[in-house]
Amino acid sequence: MIHEVDEVLKNLIGGGTLAGSGIDVSFEVPTRDWAARRNGPVVNAYLYDVREDVSRRQRGRTALRDARDAVVRRRPPRWFRLSYLVTAWTKTPQDEHRLLSAVLATLLPHELLDARDLPESLGRLGLAVPVTVGGSQPEARSLADIWSALGGELKPSLDVSMTVPFPSFPDYDAGPLVTEGAAVRIRGVDGGPPRSEERAHRPHHVAAARAAYEQAAARRTEQS
């Protein structure tokens, strides 16, 4: 599902002011070798951290209806924050700043992505996805440490995070699917064999059988 989050972020960055510009969005590791191989302006979105947002964790199970219209019990999803280091790569620092500014202006209006705008596997839970641009994340890795690990020089960057729900499988059936009403078996009149079952959702049949039983009981009382 992480690759689908990549696609959502790519569509966001490639829209807005960058729509039709032909600027590529790359998810490769921005090492020196990668920078030397690029041929034109690029926006790089490097996924550097995947971490569960434990503040959103819930316990228990919820009851839902599946495609069969049967009730199933599903565990609440686990929310994970995917953090991206977004940088702009051109020939001059001024152009990189302009490109990074365009990315910032494009992402800021998208603080919350509606479930209907997400791919099916992400949106089927019906939960919106928050997007944070340039927010502080004390528990995340230091950007200086990231650049040091990549072997490159520190560049202006945007820290972009998307907190997405991951389904907790499997689903559990709450019980067998009910296809008909309950049944009542009525003993035959005058000690005869039991009658066939009469469903409770046909009350006039049950009432008629009960009346016949009461009449037979009254006749036995008179004879005695």
Secondary structure, DSSP 8 states (H G I E B T S, - for coil): -HHHHHHHHHHHHHSGGGTTS--EEE-S---HHHHHH--S-EEEEEEEEEEE-GGG---S-EEEE-TTS-EEEEEEEEEEEEEEEEEEE-SSHHHHHHHHHHHHHHHTT-SEE-GGGS-HHHHTT---EEEEES---TTS--HHHHHHHHTS-----EEEEEEEEEEEEEEEE-S----S--EE----GGG------EETT-HHHHHHHHHHHHHHHHHHHHH-
